[in-house]
Structures are given as structure tokens and as C-alpha cells.
């Protein structure tokens, strides 16, 4: 498959519009076209060791969950390891694509996979994602009534001369027993100021005007983090055993909530793959599950009776890659070879 065809399919699998505003997602390194992708190589972190593995396995495109290019590069030399990744990728004609928080948000993504470590449960996003577009053109909806046909023609004529106006309609209406015409329209933030200025020239119209801020609809089952309600409450020790089994970890870090023990029941668990402090904070739950949290955020949770399980950042993400491989194989109609890195691992270990 051509690189651009693969990238289009990846963007269709999970829309880049779901990424957090601070993130750097999508195609980060592109060899000169045409570029054929026969082998797609999946990794959680693109380190130099993983890059050498990708070269040895003749990868044509690397999907690195974490973006190896995050802050802008001012030069591409052999001096720093991230610059060397770009050099090696281009030398061997390997593209680099990163989804990161896009895969955190989607219903079939990293956080959904992480919930499977809790056992049977239902889950909802902690921070739901909004649709990329408004339900109609424009950011604001305006309505007002006019009781004079001549006056109406003048007003409509001036509104039609404005830019970024859409969905302009007129309907007969009865207001306080009088026959009038209701005018409605959508407009941009910029056009809103012009419409208000126009209507304010007539105090009667201005006082009858309603302005609504349009909201982008929330996407079902999509967003950051998950609040999980277990089908049956289980002890904290049992939940820990399930998490360790799911993540294939011999050890986790645990902070037991104030007044709780290992035998305390867990009914609700809030989780966020990676670094979850900002997503989990303030959520009412029996347990927080994430990769890492700041010391003071852990103290806050414990003081509120919430137990905290920390598994290290990428340990809460990496296991998703095997599931992702199967989903992408189907999505790409089995046209390319997809392999998961064997060298990719969390940099921290128990010594």
C-alpha cells in the first residue's frame, strides 16, 4: 500500500481531531514519495534500540504511540537521540506516525483495553470528547422578531451583506397577540459582533433578540480516562491481582486510601493510561489506576479515602499494541504485514 493510503486509513481508524490540543499526532516523518508500505511496525516508545529493530525488520512505517518528535526540532544532526531517530528513519526510508492521545480517547483504544484488567464492568469517559464540528454552520444562533414588512426587508438586506452568515430563515410568528415574522440565523463569532451592532441600531429589535452559543455534541463512549463500575464489588487485593495479571507485571506501587485495607471493597475505579493526575483528580471512586501520579496528588487521593495503583507510565499502555495489531490488520484488509516491537519496554524496573 502507498504511504498516503495507509495514513488515510489510520486517520479513518481514529480521527486526529480527538487529540489533546497540546499533543503532536499524525504523520511526523515522511520519506519522499512514492513510498510503499509493506511492513508496519508498532511500538509504544521509539527509542534508538527500537529504531534499530525496525531497521532490521525492514519496516516501512513505524507507528509509535508516543510521538518521538514533541517539541520542535531546530536542526536534524547526529547530536541528540531524537534527532538521530529522524536521521535513521530518513536514511532507511521509514515513515513515523504517532496517534498518542487519539488512541486514549477512542472507544476501542488504550483506556478501553486498560479497563479489561478490572474484570466485568461498565465504563464511561471521565472527560468526554466533543465532535470536531458544530451541528450546524456557525458558532452562534440568533433569533429576533420583526412586525413591519418594510422594516423586515431592510434588516434582511443588511444581514445578507454580512459574511459568515448561514441558515437564514424567516417564519410567521404570533408575539403577544400580534402577527410578526421571526428571523433566525447562524453566524461565526466575528459575524456575531456585526449582527449585534446592526440590531442595536433599532432598540426594539435589540431587546427582542435571543443569542445562543452553539455547543459541539459529545461523542458517545469517547474521551479521556474511564470511570468503571464493577459488576460485583471485589476486594482491593483481588483488584490488584487482576491488574498485575492483565498488565503482566510482577509488581505495582500501591497507596491504600485512608481508612481502607486490602480487604476493602472496590466498586468504582477511575483509570487513565500513562500519566493520569490531571484526568483523575477530583473523581469520586474507590480506586485510581494509572501509570504515574505526582507525590502530592497521591497524598490528596489517599486523604480522600481513595486507593492508588501505579504501574509506571508505559506499562499501562504497551499491552494494547497486540490488540491494536489485530484491529489494524482487519482495518487495512490484511494488505500489509504488521509486527509489534520486541525491544520496546518501560525504562524503569525494580532493582
MARMI-162589 format. One record per residue (C-alpha): x, z, y. Coordinates in Angstrom, 1 decimal. Each point is the difference from the previous one (the first is absolute). Layout:
REM MARMI-162589
{{X,Z,Y}}
...
//
This chain:
REM MARMI-162589
{{0.0,0.0,0.0}}
{{1.2,-0.7,3.5}}
{{0.9,3.1,2.0}}
{{-2.6,-0.5,2.6}}
{{-2.7,-0.4,-2.7}}
{{1.2,3.3,-1.6}}
{{0.0,1.8,3.4}}
{{-3.5,-1.3,0.7}}
{{-1.2,1.4,-3.3}}
{{1.7,3.3,0.6}}
{{-1.7,0.2,3.4}}
{{-3.3,-0.8,-1.7}}
{{0.6,2.7,-2.6}}
{{0.3,2.6,2.8}}
{{-0.6,-0.8,3.6}}
{{2.9,0.8,2.3}}
{{-2.5,1.1,2.7}}
{{-0.4,3.3,-2.0}}
{{3.6,1.0,0.9}}
{{0.6,2.9,2.3}}
{{0.9,-1.1,3.5}}
{{3.6,1.4,-0.2}}
{{0.7,-1.8,-3.3}}
{{2.0,-3.2,-0.7}}
{{-1.7,-2.0,-2.7}}
{{-0.2,-3.5,-1.4}}
{{2.7,-2.6,-0.5}}
{{3.2,1.5,1.4}}
{{2.6,-2.4,-1.2}}
{{-0.7,-3.7,-0.6}}
{{2.5,-2.5,-1.5}}
{{-0.1,-3.5,1.5}}
{{-2.9,-2.0,-1.4}}
{{-0.8,-1.4,-2.4}}
{{0.4,3.1,-2.1}}
{{-1.4,0.3,-3.5}}
{{-0.9,3.4,-1.5}}
{{0.3,0.2,-3.8}}
{{0.9,3.7,-0.2}}
{{-1.6,2.8,2.1}}
{{2.0,3.2,-0.1}}
{{-1.8,3.3,0.8}}
{{1.7,3.2,1.3}}
{{-1.0,3.1,1.9}}
{{3.3,0.1,2.0}}
{{2.3,-2.9,0.5}}
{{3.5,1.6,-0.2}}
{{3.2,-1.9,-0.5}}
{{0.0,0.9,-3.7}}
{{-3.5,-1.4,-0.3}}
{{0.9,-3.2,1.9}}
{{2.9,-0.6,-2.5}}
{{-2.5,0.4,-2.8}}
{{-2.4,-2.5,1.7}}
{{2.9,-2.5,0.4}}
{{1.0,0.4,-3.7}}
{{-3.6,-0.5,-1.1}}
{{-0.2,-3.2,2.2}}
{{-2.9,1.3,2.1}}
{{-1.4,-2.5,2.6}}
{{-2.1,2.6,1.8}}
{{0.3,3.8,0.2}}
{{-3.1,2.0,0.7}}
{{1.4,3.3,1.4}}
{{-2.8,2.6,0.5}}
{{2.1,1.7,2.8}}
{{1.2,-2.5,2.6}}
{{3.8,-0.3,-0.1}}
{{-0.1,-1.2,3.6}}
{{-1.9,2.5,2.2}}
{{1.8,0.5,3.3}}
{{1.1,-3.3,1.5}}
{{3.4,-1.4,-1.0}}
{{2.2,-1.0,2.9}}
{{2.4,-1.8,-2.2}}
{{0.4,-1.0,-3.6}}
{{3.5,0.8,-1.2}}
{{1.7,1.7,-3.0}}
{{0.3,3.3,1.9}}
{{-3.2,1.9,-1.0}}
{{-1.8,0.1,-3.4}}
{{-3.3,-1.4,1.4}}
{{1.8,-2.9,1.7}}
{{1.8,-0.7,-3.3}}
{{-3.5,-0.2,-1.7}}
{{-1.0,-2.8,2.3}}
{{3.3,-1.8,-0.5}}
{{-0.2,0.2,-3.7}}
{{-3.6,-1.1,0.0}}
{{0.7,-3.1,2.0}}
{{3.2,-0.8,-1.9}}
{{-2.0,0.0,-3.2}}
{{-3.1,-1.6,1.5}}
{{-2.2,3.1,-0.7}}
{{-3.0,0.7,2.2}}
{{-1.0,3.6,0.8}}
{{-3.6,1.1,0.4}}
{{-1.3,3.5,0.7}}
{{-3.6,1.4,-0.1}}
{{0.6,3.7,0.5}}
{{-3.0,1.7,1.7}}
{{-2.2,-3.0,-0.9}}
{{0.3,1.0,-3.7}}
{{-0.6,3.7,1.1}}
{{-3.4,-1.0,1.5}}
{{-1.5,-2.5,-2.5}}
{{-2.5,1.3,-2.6}}
{{2.3,-1.3,-2.9}}
{{3.2,1.3,1.6}}
{{2.5,2.8,-0.3}}
{{-2.2,2.9,0.9}}
{{-2.7,-1.1,-2.4}}
{{2.7,-0.1,-2.7}}
{{1.1,3.5,1.0}}
{{-3.5,1.4,-0.4}}
{{0.3,-0.8,-3.7}}
{{2.4,2.8,-0.4}}
{{-2.7,2.6,0.7}}
{{-2.4,-1.0,-2.8}}
{{-3.6,-1.1,0.3}}
{{-1.0,0.1,3.7}}
{{-1.7,-1.8,2.8}}
{{1.9,-0.7,3.2}}
{{-0.5,-1.2,3.5}}
{{2.6,-0.9,2.7}}
{{1.1,2.8,2.3}}
{{0.4,-2.4,2.9}}
{{-2.3,-3.1,-0.6}}
{{1.3,-3.4,1.1}}
{{-2.1,-2.0,2.4}}
{{-0.6,-3.7,-0.4}}
{{2.4,-2.3,1.9}}
{{-2.7,-1.5,2.0}}
{{-3.1,1.1,2.0}}
{{-3.4,-0.8,-1.6}}
{{-0.5,-2.5,2.8}}
{{2.1,-1.6,2.7}}
{{1.1,2.3,2.8}}
{{0.7,3.7,0.2}}
{{-3.1,1.0,2.1}}
{{-3.7,-0.7,-0.1}}
{{-2.0,0.0,3.2}}
{{-3.8,0.0,0.6}}
{{-2.1,0.0,3.2}}
{{-3.4,-1.1,1.1}}
{{-1.1,-2.4,2.8}}
{{-3.5,-0.2,1.4}}
{{0.3,-3.1,2.1}}
{{0.5,-3.5,-1.4}}
{{1.9,-1.3,3.1}}
{{2.2,3.1,-0.1}}
{{0.6,-0.5,-3.8}}
{{1.2,-3.6,0.5}}
{{2.5,1.1,2.7}}
{{1.3,2.8,-2.2}}
{{0.4,-2.1,-3.1}}
{{1.7,-2.8,1.9}}
{{2.6,2.5,1.2}}
{{0.5,1.5,-3.4}}
{{0.5,-3.4,-1.6}}
{{2.8,-0.7,2.4}}
{{1.9,3.0,-1.4}}
{{2.6,-0.3,-2.8}}
{{-0.1,2.0,-3.3}}
{{-3.8,0.3,-0.1}}
{{-1.9,-0.6,-3.3}}
{{-3.3,0.4,-1.6}}
{{-1.9,-0.3,3.3}}
{{-3.7,0.2,-0.8}}
{{-3.3,0.6,1.9}}
{{-3.2,1.4,-1.4}}
{{-3.4,1.0,1.5}}
{{-0.4,3.7,0.4}}
{{-2.5,2.5,1.4}}
{{1.5,2.8,2.0}}
{{-2.2,2.7,1.5}}
{{-3.0,-2.3,-0.4}}
{{1.6,-3.0,1.8}}
{{1.0,-3.3,-1.6}}
{{3.7,-0.5,0.3}}
{{2.9,-1.9,-1.6}}
{{2.6,1.9,-2.0}}
{{3.5,-1.5,0.2}}
{{2.6,0.9,-2.6}}
{{3.6,-1.2,-0.4}}
{{3.3,0.9,-1.6}}
{{3.2,0.0,2.0}}
{{3.7,1.0,-0.1}}
{{1.4,3.0,1.7}}
{{1.3,-2.2,2.8}}
{{-3.3,-1.8,0.5}}
{{-1.9,3.4,0.0}}
{{1.5,0.8,3.4}}
{{-1.1,-3.3,1.4}}
{{-3.6,0.4,-1.4}}
{{-0.3,3.5,1.4}}
{{1.3,-1.2,3.4}}
{{-2.6,-2.8,-0.1}}
{{-2.9,2.3,-0.9}}
{{1.1,2.7,2.5}}
{{-0.8,-2.4,2.8}}
{{-3.6,0.7,-0.9}}
{{-0.7,3.7,-0.3}}
{{-3.3,-0.5,-1.9}}
{{1.7,-2.0,-2.7}}
{{3.0,2.3,-0.1}}
{{-2.2,3.1,-0.6}}
{{-1.8,-1.8,-2.9}}
{{3.2,-1.1,-1.8}}
{{1.0,1.4,-3.4}}
{{3.6,-0.4,-1.2}}
{{1.0,0.6,-3.6}}
{{3.6,0.1,-1.4}}
{{0.0,-2.0,-3.2}}
{{1.7,1.6,-3.0}}
{{1.8,-1.7,-2.8}}
{{-1.8,0.8,-3.2}}
{{1.8,2.2,-2.5}}
{{1.1,-1.7,-3.3}}
{{-1.3,1.7,-3.1}}
{{2.6,1.8,-2.2}}
{{2.8,-1.0,2.3}}
{{2.3,2.1,2.1}}
{{2.9,2.5,0.0}}
{{0.1,2.9,-2.4}}
{{-2.7,1.1,-2.4}}
{{-2.3,3.1,-0.3}}
{{-0.7,0.4,-3.7}}
{{-2.8,2.1,-1.6}}
{{0.7,0.7,-3.6}}
{{-2.8,-0.4,-2.5}}
{{0.8,3.5,-1.3}}
{{2.2,2.6,1.7}}
{{3.2,0.7,-1.8}}
{{2.8,2.6,0.5}}
{{2.9,-0.7,2.4}}
{{2.4,0.2,-3.0}}
{{-2.1,-2.7,-1.8}}
{{0.0,-2.3,3.0}}
{{3.8,0.4,0.3}}
{{0.4,-1.0,-3.6}}
{{-2.2,-3.1,0.5}}
{{2.0,-1.0,3.1}}
{{3.3,0.3,-1.7}}
{{-1.2,-2.0,-3.0}}
{{-1.4,-2.8,2.3}}
{{3.1,-0.2,2.1}}
{{2.3,0.5,-3.0}}
{{1.8,2.8,1.8}}
{{1.6,3.1,-1.7}}
{{-0.2,2.0,3.3}}
{{-2.2,0.2,3.1}}
{{0.2,2.3,3.0}}
{{-2.8,2.4,0.4}}
{{-1.3,2.3,2.7}}
{{-2.9,2.2,-1.1}}
{{-2.7,0.5,2.6}}
{{-0.6,3.5,1.4}}
{{-2.1,2.1,-2.4}}
{{0.2,-2.6,-2.7}}
{{1.8,0.0,-3.4}}
{{0.9,-2.6,-2.7}}
{{-3.4,0.8,-1.6}}
{{-2.0,-0.6,3.2}}
{{-2.5,-2.9,-0.4}}
{{0.6,-3.3,1.7}}
{{-3.1,-2.0,0.9}}
{{1.0,-2.0,3.0}}
{{3.5,-1.6,0.5}}
{{1.2,-1.9,3.0}}
{{2.8,-2.4,-0.6}}
{{2.2,-2.5,1.7}}
{{2.9,-2.0,-1.5}}
{{3.3,0.3,1.7}}
{{0.1,2.3,3.0}}
{{-3.4,1.5,0.4}}
{{0.1,2.6,2.7}}
{{-1.7,-1.9,2.8}}
{{-2.7,-1.3,-2.4}}
{{-0.8,3.2,-1.8}}
{{0.2,2.4,2.9}}
{{-3.3,1.8,0.7}}
{{-1.7,-1.2,-3.2}}
{{-1.9,2.7,-1.9}}
{{1.1,-0.1,-3.7}}
{{1.3,2.2,-2.8}}
{{3.2,-2.1,-0.3}}
{{2.1,-2.4,2.0}}
{{2.0,-2.5,-2.1}}
{{2.7,-2.2,1.7}}
{{3.6,-0.9,-0.2}}
{{1.3,2.0,2.9}}
{{-1.2,2.2,2.9}}
{{1.7,1.9,2.7}}
{{0.8,3.7,-0.5}}
{{-2.4,1.1,2.7}}
{{-2.9,-2.2,-1.3}}
{{0.5,1.6,-3.5}}
{{-0.2,3.4,1.6}}
{{-3.2,-0.9,1.8}}
{{-1.6,-1.2,-3.2}}
{{1.0,3.0,-2.0}}
{{-1.3,2.4,2.8}}
{{-3.4,-1.8,-0.3}}
{{-0.1,0.6,-3.8}}
{{1.0,-3.6,-0.9}}
{{2.6,-0.5,-2.7}}
{{2.5,-2.8,0.5}}
{{1.7,-2.2,-2.6}}
{{2.9,-2.1,1.2}}
{{1.6,-2.6,-2.3}}
{{2.5,-1.7,2.3}}
{{-0.9,-3.0,2.1}}
{{0.3,-3.0,-2.2}}
{{-0.9,1.8,-3.2}}
{{-3.6,-0.1,1.2}}
{{0.2,-3.8,0.4}}
{{2.3,-1.6,-2.5}}
{{-2.2,0.3,-3.1}}
{{-2.5,-2.2,1.7}}
{{2.3,-3.0,-0.3}}
{{-0.8,-0.5,-3.7}}
{{-3.7,-0.1,0.8}}
{{0.7,-2.3,3.0}}
{{1.9,-2.4,-2.3}}
{{-3.0,-0.6,-2.2}}
{{-2.4,-0.3,3.0}}
{{2.2,-2.6,1.7}}
{{0.6,-1.9,-3.2}}
{{-3.8,-0.5,-0.2}}
{{-0.3,-0.7,3.7}}
{{2.7,-2.7,-0.1}}
{{-1.6,-1.5,-3.1}}
{{3.1,0.8,-2.1}}
{{1.9,-2.9,1.7}}
{{3.2,2.1,0.6}}
{{2.0,2.6,-1.8}}
{{-0.4,3.5,1.4}}
{{2.5,2.7,-0.8}}
{{0.4,3.7,1.1}}
{{3.4,1.3,1.0}}
{{1.8,2.2,-2.5}}
{{2.5,1.3,2.6}}
{{-2.5,1.2,2.6}}
{{-0.2,3.9,0.0}}
{{-0.5,2.8,2.4}}
{{3.2,1.0,1.7}}
{{-0.6,3.7,-0.6}}
{{0.5,1.7,-3.4}}
{{0.1,3.5,-1.3}}
{{3.7,1.0,-0.5}}
//
